[in-house]
Amino acid sequence: MELRHIRYAVAVAEEQHFGRAAARLRVAQSALSAQIRDLERELGVELFARTSRSVSVTPAGQIFLERSYSVLGAVSRLVADVAPDPTTAIRRLRVGMIVPLARVDVVAVVGRVSGRYPNTTVTLLPRASAEILDAIAGGDLDLGIIGLAPGRPNPGLTATALWTEPLSLFVAPDHPWAGRETVRLAELAEVTMIDRPAGSEARLQSDHAFTRSSVTRGHILEADSAELIGQLAEAGLGVTLLPTSLASVFPTLHVIEVIDAPTRTVSVVTNPDNANAVIAAFVEDLMSSVQR
């Protein structure tokens, strides 16, 4: 197995198409297919399930992909560490992030960092906060932008708060509370709430706030994305606590101030063992770009 085999397999997995992967790698599709077949023969497993119209990653391929990110990251750091000019080093920056983020323009940050380090490939990966933490600890991600519960992150990681903001109550426009301007946390014990799954970073923050206020939560409807939470609230299936800055993301929902509001902190998390100039530049630009 050679390093190019790993790069080829990662490209196919990410593109889920041999033609697009070949174009990205600037190699002939036939040559790429042959290299992947050689790799699979060497490993004794199929990395990809192929049909005439699609390519998908097999369970063995998923394991290979996860380990490949660690290998490529280590190689990238090795090359960068010995490069005489860090701005010309070929790097890969993998950023895990929760979405949406209303108070920072991550795309603009990527643009500026890419301009400063033109040979760096930046990959943005929307994921759940807990998954991002595990991936950073394991070397599969270089940094994460996440909502962080009290007592986190994992040992060995570094977290820097980007901002902390109060949560507001979001309700459907025809909800009985839609005419209200304020509500207290205790009132939410009697209504169905829409929240992240139990154990997630955002849910841990919410649960901590209710426990601190001695409020017992009532029925909870769970959804694993802000988009789904907003859709469920809009459908009138419950009310939800979301960061106040997301009001612009959900313009159809009525936003009510919570007098004794819990807060949510968004942080940037890195692994000191994987530090390099590009990660430092991204974090610095990110922190200076937050809308206060």
Rosetta blueprint (number, residue, H / E / L):
1 M L
2 E L
3 L H
4 R H
5 H H
6 I H
7 R H
8 Y H
9 A H
10 V H
11 A H
12 V H
13 A H
14 E H
15 E H
16 Q L
17 H L
18 F H
19 G H
20 R H
21 A H
22 A H
23 A H
24 R H
25 L H
26 R L
27 V L
28 A L
29 Q H
30 S H
31 A H
32 L H
33 S H
34 A H
35 Q H
36 I H
37 R H
38 D H
39 L H
40 E H
41 R H
42 E H
43 L H
44 G L
45 V L
46 E L
47 L L
48 F E
49 A E
50 R E
51 T L
52 S L
53 R L
54 S L
55 V E
56 S E
57 V E
58 T L
59 P H
60 A H
61 G H
62 Q H
63 I H
64 F H
65 L H
66 E H
67 R H
68 S H
69 Y H
70 S H
71 V H
72 L H
73 G H
74 A H
75 V H
76 S H
77 R H
78 L H
79 V H
80 A H
81 D H
82 V H
83 A L
84 P L
85 D L
86 P L
87 T L
88 T L
89 A L
90 I L
91 R E
92 R E
93 L E
94 R E
95 V E
96 G E
97 M E
98 I L
99 V L
100 P L
101 L L
102 A L
103 R L
104 V L
105 D L
106 V H
107 V H
108 A H
109 V H
110 V H
111 G H
112 R H
113 V H
114 S H
115 G H
116 R H
117 Y L
118 P L
119 N L
120 T E
121 T E
122 V E
123 T E
124 L E
125 L E
126 P E
127 R L
128 A L
129 S H
130 A H
131 E H
132 I H
133 L H
134 D H
135 A H
136 I H
137 A H
138 G H
139 G L
140 D L
141 L L
142 D L
143 L E
144 G E
145 I E
146 I E
147 G E
148 L L
149 A L
150 P L
151 G L
152 R L
153 P L
154 N L
155 P L
156 G L
157 L L
158 T E
159 A E
160 T E
161 A E
162 L E
163 W E
164 T E
165 E E
166 P E
167 L E
168 S E
169 L E
170 F E
171 V E
172 A L
173 P L
174 D L
175 H L
176 P L
177 W L
178 A L
179 G L
180 R L
181 E L
182 T E
183 V E
184 R L
185 L H
186 A H
187 E H
188 L H
189 A H
190 E H
191 V L
192 T L
193 M E
194 I E
195 D E
196 R L
197 P L
198 A L
199 G L
200 S L
201 E H
202 A H
203 R H
204 L H
205 Q H
206 S H
207 D H
208 H H
209 A H
210 F H
211 T H
212 R H
213 S L
214 S L
215 V L
216 T L
217 R L
218 G L
219 H L
220 I E
221 L E
222 E E
223 A L
224 D L
225 S L
226 A H
227 E H
228 L H
229 I H
230 G H
231 Q H
232 L H
233 A H
234 E H
235 A L
236 G L
237 L L
238 G L
239 V E
240 T E
241 L E
242 L E
243 P E
244 T H
245 S H
246 L H
247 A H
248 S H
249 V L
250 F L
251 P L
252 T L
253 L L
254 H E
255 V E
256 I E
257 E E
258 V E
259 I L
260 D L
261 A L
262 P L
263 T E
264 R E
265 T E
266 V E
267 S E
268 V E
269 V E
270 T E
271 N L
272 P H
273 D H
274 N H
275 A L
276 N L
277 A H
278 V H
279 I H
280 A H
281 A H
282 F H
283 V H
284 E H
285 D H
286 L H
287 M H
288 S H
289 S H
290 V L
291 Q L
292 R L
